[in-house]
Amino acid sequence: MSLNDVLELVQRDFSAVDSLINEQLESRVPLVEKIANYIVNSGGKRVRPLMVLLASQALGKCDEGAVKLAAIIEFLHTATLLHDDVVDTSDMRRGKPTSNAKWGNAPSVLVGDFLYSRSFQMLVELGNLKVMHILSGTTCIIAEGEVMQLTNVKNPNITEEQYYTVIQGKTAQLFEASTHGAAALLEAPQEIQEALRQYGKELGLAFQLIDDVLDYEGDAAELGKNVGDDLAEGKPTLPLIHAMAHADEAGRKLVRQAIRKGGLDIMDEVMAVVNATGSMEYTRQQAYNCVQRAEQQLELLPDSEAKEALRALARIAVSRTN
């Protein structure tokens, strides 16, 4: 199954999600609407709402509630992007200037707050206490993950375990909430809810691991952002953590220096160490392992095209180039 095949399965519902998103972006403050529309409609993959729809369809009922939950998930994701770009002082996302580059930090943060608030308004309309519990907890964990990542910047002493704690919070948690929320909304049996929660978690981890690889190996035009951003910001992601653990003393010192200093002055030298230690291959393998665990969780679901689409989506997550 290609991504187009996956999308075709939920095309009608996906269009309904887009319509609901645009409807809910209306605001009496023109700048709020302008910035929100800019970031929401800037060409993102919308993987998380897609996961909501596929999980719902795999459970036999992709209805208006699933469409609303998918829109809520996308609003939460977009709010985190607005805040992230301010925190990271990013100037490009998805091949376009970030909202903070165009309008400044203050409006971007406040519109992110607006999207968070709008998502919770919609969540109240959904009226499902279990889903409210999942998503309210999710937003707290995402915020904690972002703060942990911020405190880890320019710290070369981060362990692999600490790295996974960060990416579980800042990335995987919303993937997890997408499929878990869909299962909870449909009141699926507890073992199915748990399986879909684990599926989302493992897919989210794989997605972030590949993001961290592409930050060094990707093409800026395809990625829609600058290659090497993580190193420039001094973020110790898994390729660097693995390289430091397996390089010789000179290589280890070089990578530690690059993390502490930030910037791209010695990126070529750092990449030589990363490649010599097989750290890219190691990171990719960890992503593949996550995908295998994600696929195993699907065994509890009844056979269907939607189930196969969820399987395909996991594989697409690790084979992508942007």
PyMOL commands that set and color helices and strands:
alter all, ss='L'
color gray80, all
select helices_A, chain A and resi 3-9+11-24+30-40+47-58+64-87+99-103+105-126+129-152+160-185+190-217+220-223+229-232+238-246+249-261+267-276+279-300+305-319
alter helices_A, ss='H'
color red, helices_A
select strands_A, chain A and resi 92-93+96-97
alter strands_A, ss='S'
color yellow, strands_A
deselect
rebuild
show_as cartoon
